[in-house]
Amino acid sequence: MLPDLENLNSSPWNILPLGIHLASLTEIEIAFATNHCRRQLFEGLLAGTKALATAGCQYLYLDGSYVTGKPNPGDYDACWDPSGVDPALLDPVFLDFSNARLNQKNKFKGEFFPFGAQAAAGKAFIDFFQIDRFTGLPKGIVLINLANESFVTNRGAQP
């Protein structure tokens, strides 16, 4: 279960407390898909997680204003673990960072980065995501274990 968001002075929205918080897609949906805008982003996240899981990705870290108290975030940010991913099954859009990741945003309504890639000098995305951009203070992110997500693999299945 996800913890309650907390107020961090000088940050415009409440954020996740420090740490990596394991959550299922169902828990993320309940906590963050709370209005039309957030619901659309969640649907994009589902499509992205299913595509990554199909390629063999097991872990995805979720960040961005989507996992804050911001009422209408513009997108979400995610980084994925490339261990075990079959390049032949990976949608090429996950490696397309052109035009400020426009193709990723158009397809999945968010941005996806390999978690070891450099977000800033000397800082991988997995670490970069754990710093509040407004205050520079540590904050939390969400970990999704895609290997355990029947929600991804069974979504849309016919009875």
For each residue, the residues with C-beta under 8 A, 3 or more apart:
1: 23 27
2: 16 21 23 27 28 31 142
3: 6 16 17 21 140
4:
5: 13 14 15 16 68 69
6: 3 14 15 16 17
7: 11 14
8: 11 14 15 132 135 137 139
9: 135
10: 134 135
11: 7 8 14 15 132 134 135
12: 70 134
13: 5 65 68 69 70
14: 5 6 7 8 11 68 69
15: 5 6 8 11 67 68 69 132 139 140
16: 2 3 5 6 19 21 67 68 139 140 141 142
17: 3 6 139 140
18: 130 138 139 140
19: 16 140
20: 61 130 140 141 142 143
21: 2 3 16 140 141 142 143
22: 142 143 144 145
23: 1 2 27 28 31 142 143 144
24: 27 28 144 148 149 151
25: 28 29 45 46 49 144 149 151 152
26: 29 30 151
27: 1 2 23 24 30 31
28: 2 23 24 25 31 32 33 42 45 62 142 144
29: 25 26 32 33 42
30: 26 27 33
31: 2 23 27 28 34
32: 28 29 38 42 66 67
33: 28 29 30 38 39 41 42
34: 31 38 39
35: 38 39 71 72
36: 39 40
37: 40 41 71 72 73
38: 32 33 34 35 41 42 66 72 73
39: 33 34 35 36 42 43
40: 36 37 43 44 109
41: 33 37 38 44 45 66 73 75 76 109 110
42: 28 29 32 33 38 39 45 46
43: 39 40 46 47 109
44: 40 41 47 48 76 107 108 109 110
45: 25 28 41 42 48 49 62 66 76 78 108 109 110
46: 25 42 43 49 50 151 152 155
47: 43 44 50 51 107 108
48: 44 45 51 52 78 107 108 110 112
49: 25 45 46 52 53 60 144 146 149 152
50: 46 47 53 54 152 153 155
51: 47 48 54 55 91 94 108
52: 48 49 55 57 60 80 85 90 94 112 146
53: 49 50 56 57 58 146 147 149 152 153
54: 50 51 89
55: 51 52 85 86 87 89 90 91
56: 53 84 85 86 89
57: 52 53 60 80 81 82 84 85 146
58: 53 81 83 84 145 146 147
59: 80 81 115 143 144 145 146
60: 49 52 57 78 79 80 81 143 144 146
61: 20 78 79 80 115 125 126 129 141 142 143 144
62: 28 45 66 67 76 77 78 141 142 143 144
63: 66 67 76 77 78 79 129 130 141 142
64: 67 68 73 75 76 77 78 110 111
65: 13 68 70 73 74 75 76
66: 32 38 41 45 62 63 70 73 75 76 77 110
67: 15 16 32 62 63 64 76 141 142
68: 5 13 14 15 16 64 65 73
69: 5 13 14 15
70: 12 13 65 66 73
71: 35 37
72: 35 37 38
73: 37 38 41 64 65 66 68 70 76
74: 65
75: 41 64 65 66 105 109 110 111
76: 41 44 45 62 63 64 65 66 67 73 109 110 111
77: 62 63 64 66 110 111 113 129
78: 45 48 60 61 62 63 64 110 111 112 113
79: 60 61 63 112 113 114 115 117 125 126 129
80: 52 57 59 60 61 85 94 112 113 114 115
81: 57 58 59 60 84 85 114 115
82: 57 85 114 115 116
83: 58
84: 56 57 58 81
85: 52 55 56 57 80 81 82 89 90
86: 55 56 89 90
87: 55 90
88:
89: 54 55 56 85 86
90: 52 55 85 86 87 94 95
91: 51 55 94 107
92: 95 96
93: 96 103 104 107 108
94: 51 52 80 90 91 104 112
95: 90 92
96: 92 93 101 103 104
97: 101 113
98: 101 102 103
99: 102 103
100:
101: 96 97 98 104 105 111 112
102: 98 99 105 106
103: 93 96 98 99 106 107
104: 93 94 96 101 107 108 110 111 112
105: 75 101 102 108 109 110 111
106: 102 103
107: 44 47 48 91 93 103 104
108: 44 45 47 48 51 93 104 105 112
109: 40 41 43 44 45 75 76 105
110: 41 44 45 48 64 66 75 76 77 78 104 105
111: 64 75 76 77 78 101 104 105
112: 48 52 78 79 80 94 101 104 108
113: 77 78 79 80 97 117 119 125
114: 79 80 81 82 117 125
115: 59 61 79 80 81 82 124 125 126
116: 82 124 125 126
117: 79 113 114 124 125
118: 121 122 123 124 125
119: 113 123 124 125 127 128 129
120: 123 128
121: 118
122: 118
123: 118 119 120 127 128
124: 115 116 117 118 119 127 128
125: 61 79 113 114 115 116 117 118 119 128 129
126: 61 79 115 116 129 130
127: 119 123 124 130 131
128: 119 120 123 124 125 131
129: 61 63 77 79 119 125 126 141
130: 18 20 63 126 127 138 139 140 141
131: 127 128 136 137 138 139
132: 8 11 15 135 136 137 138 139
133: 136
134: 10 11 12
135: 8 9 10 11 132
136: 131 132 133
137: 8 131 132
138: 18 130 131 132
139: 8 15 16 17 18 130 131 132
140: 3 15 16 17 18 19 20 21 130
141: 16 20 21 61 62 63 67 129 130
142: 2 16 20 21 22 23 28 61 62 63 67
143: 20 21 22 23 59 60 61 62
144: 22 23 24 25 28 49 59 60 61 62 149
145: 22 58 59 148 149
146: 49 52 53 57 58 59 60 149 152
147: 53 58
148: 24 145
149: 24 25 49 53 144 145 146 152 153
150: 153 154
151: 24 25 26 46 154 155
152: 25 46 49 50 53 146 149 155
153: 50 53 149 150
154: 150 151 157
155: 46 50 151 152
156:
157: 154
158:
159:
